Amino acid sequence: MTTLALIPGLLLTKDLYLAQEPRLAEGHAIHHANTLGMNSITLMAEEVLDETEGKIVPIGLSMGGYVALEIARLAPDRLSGLVVMDSNAEADSAEKKDQRQAFIKMSNLGKFKGVTRTLLPSLIAAKNLDDDSITGPVMTMAEAVGRDHFVLQQTAIMGRQDQFETLRRFDKPSLFVVGEHDALTPPAMARAMADAAPQSHYVEIKDAGHLPPLENPEAVTEALVEFVTSLDD
């Protein structure tokens, strides 16, 4: 049985995939990837590989997408397929690293506030900002992750490598999903990854920003189920 490794993003937990998991679990084993306590994307990827057996399909959003790509680099033969959502195959630019360092400095000075209302416009589509069923879980997950793990995750993200060569060499089916209103990793980034991968599928989720599994859960579920089902054929 293929294992689906669900990998959350920065400041997110396994609850990111609550709406998708019941359908995905039909005929597949589910592994909730650990993204806490590590300052390296490679370490996160290695833990997924160590904690699973046989064929896997990494499914990762944002930082989770970086982990999924690293799994594909480290152990392509272990994968039946690959799913990357609202992410990017490029390494951080100097400007992005400076921004992350600033966040780390603020956190170390005791100014970590998780995800506040002021940050939500960068994460979700404007039409979803007043929907507590979306904003509430985001803030709850961020609080659960907390400052110390946030710093480790930002450090891990800064140290990741460019993965476009990984995508060009990946000879299994891959799916790239992105919210149509994603401001952090816009559709052009997902299209670039899809263009690089030989057996790629691209899906743009309507009415969603950076967090489609929460913003348009039904559309994400259908895209994921259709893809993983096709791998079983």
MOGI-V386112 format. One record per residue. N is the residue number from 1. RES is the residue in one letter. PSI is psi in radians with two decimals (NA if undefined). Layout:
BEGIN
{{N/RES/PSI} {N/RES/PSI}}
END
This chain:
BEGIN
{{1/M/2.28} {2/T/2.43} {3/T/2.27} {4/L/2.03} {5/A/1.90} {6/L/2.08} {7/I/2.00} {8/P/2.93} {9/G/-3.03} {10/L/2.25} {11/L/0.32} {12/L/2.83} {13/T/-3.06} {14/K/-0.32} {15/D/-0.25} {16/L/-0.57} {17/Y/0.34} {18/L/-0.70} {19/A/-0.52} {20/Q/-0.50} {21/E/-0.74} {22/P/-0.76} {23/R/-0.69} {24/L/-0.52} {25/A/-0.15} {26/E/1.73} {27/G/0.04} {28/H/2.56} {29/A/2.56} {30/I/2.30} {31/H/2.16} {32/H/1.90} {33/A/2.48} {34/N/2.20} {35/T/0.31} {36/L/2.63} {37/G/0.20} {38/M/2.47} {39/N/0.44} {40/S/2.30} {41/I/-0.64} {42/T/-0.74} {43/L/-0.71} {44/M/-0.76} {45/A/-0.74} {46/E/-0.61} {47/E/-0.70} {48/V/-0.80} {49/L/-0.67} {50/D/-0.54} {51/E/0.01} {52/T/2.84} {53/E/2.64} {54/G/-2.70} {55/K/2.47} {56/I/2.79} {57/V/1.82} {58/P/2.34} {59/I/1.86} {60/G/2.46} {61/L/2.34} {62/S/-2.02} {63/M/-0.63} {64/G/-0.54} {65/G/-0.65} {66/Y/-0.70} {67/V/-0.76} {68/A/-0.74} {69/L/-0.64} {70/E/-0.63} {71/I/-0.74} {72/A/-0.59} {73/R/-0.74} {74/L/-0.67} {75/A/1.09} {76/P/-0.52} {77/D/-0.33} {78/R/-0.26} {79/L/2.40} {80/S/-0.44} {81/G/3.14} {82/L/2.36} {83/V/2.15} {84/V/2.16} {85/M/2.31} {86/D/1.05} {87/S/-2.83} {88/N/2.39} {89/A/-0.08} {90/E/2.67} {91/A/2.82} {92/D/2.41} {93/S/2.93} {94/A/-0.67} {95/E/-0.77} {96/K/-0.68} {97/K/-0.68} {98/D/-0.70} {99/Q/-0.74} {100/R/-0.67} {101/Q/-0.64} {102/A/-0.72} {103/F/-0.72} {104/I/-0.75} {105/K/-0.77} {106/M/-0.72} {107/S/-0.72} {108/N/-0.34} {109/L/0.14} {110/G/0.34} {111/K/0.34} {112/F/2.22} {113/K/0.29} {114/G/-2.37} {115/V/2.01} {116/T/3.02} {117/R/-0.52} {118/T/-0.39} {119/L/-0.31} {120/L/-0.62} {121/P/-0.39} {122/S/-0.23} {123/L/-0.61} {124/I/2.80} {125/A/2.62} {126/A/-0.66} {127/K/-0.26} {128/N/0.00} {129/L/-0.46} {130/D/0.16} {131/D/1.79} {132/D/-0.39} {133/S/-0.28} {134/I/-0.89} {135/T/-0.63} {136/G/-0.92} {137/P/-0.61} {138/V/-0.84} {139/M/-0.61} {140/T/-0.75} {141/M/-0.75} {142/A/-0.71} {143/E/-0.66} {144/A/-0.64} {145/V/-0.86} {146/G/2.99} {147/R/-0.86} {148/D/-0.76} {149/H/-0.58} {150/F/-0.78} {151/V/-0.76} {152/L/-0.73} {153/Q/-0.75} {154/Q/-0.68} {155/T/-0.74} {156/A/-0.76} {157/I/-0.72} {158/M/-0.51} {159/G/0.04} {160/R/2.83} {161/Q/2.86} {162/D/2.39} {163/Q/0.28} {164/F/-0.59} {165/E/-0.62} {166/T/-0.78} {167/L/-0.72} {168/R/-0.53} {169/R/-0.21} {170/F/2.03} {171/D/0.39} {172/K/2.87} {173/P/2.49} {174/S/2.60} {175/L/2.30} {176/F/2.09} {177/V/2.44} {178/V/2.50} {179/G/2.42} {180/E/-0.42} {181/H/0.36} {182/D/2.04} {183/A/-0.40} {184/L/-0.83} {185/T/1.42} {186/P/2.91} {187/P/-0.57} {188/A/-0.58} {189/M/-0.69} {190/A/-0.70} {191/R/-0.67} {192/A/-0.69} {193/M/-0.76} {194/A/-0.66} {195/D/-0.52} {196/A/-0.51} {197/A/2.32} {198/P/-0.64} {199/Q/1.10} {200/S/2.70} {201/H/2.48} {202/Y/2.28} {203/V/2.21} {204/E/2.21} {205/I/2.14} {206/K/2.69} {207/D/0.55} {208/A/2.61} {209/G/-2.12} {210/H/-0.18} {211/L/1.07} {212/P/-0.61} {213/P/-0.42} {214/L/-0.61} {215/E/-0.63} {216/N/1.20} {217/P/-0.63} {218/E/-0.76} {219/A/-0.68} {220/V/-0.75} {221/T/-0.82} {222/E/-0.73} {223/A/-0.75} {224/L/-0.79} {225/V/-0.75} {226/E/-0.71} {227/F/-0.89} {228/V/-0.52} {229/T/-0.67} {230/S/-0.46} {231/L/-0.38} {232/D/-0.22} {233/D/NA}}
END
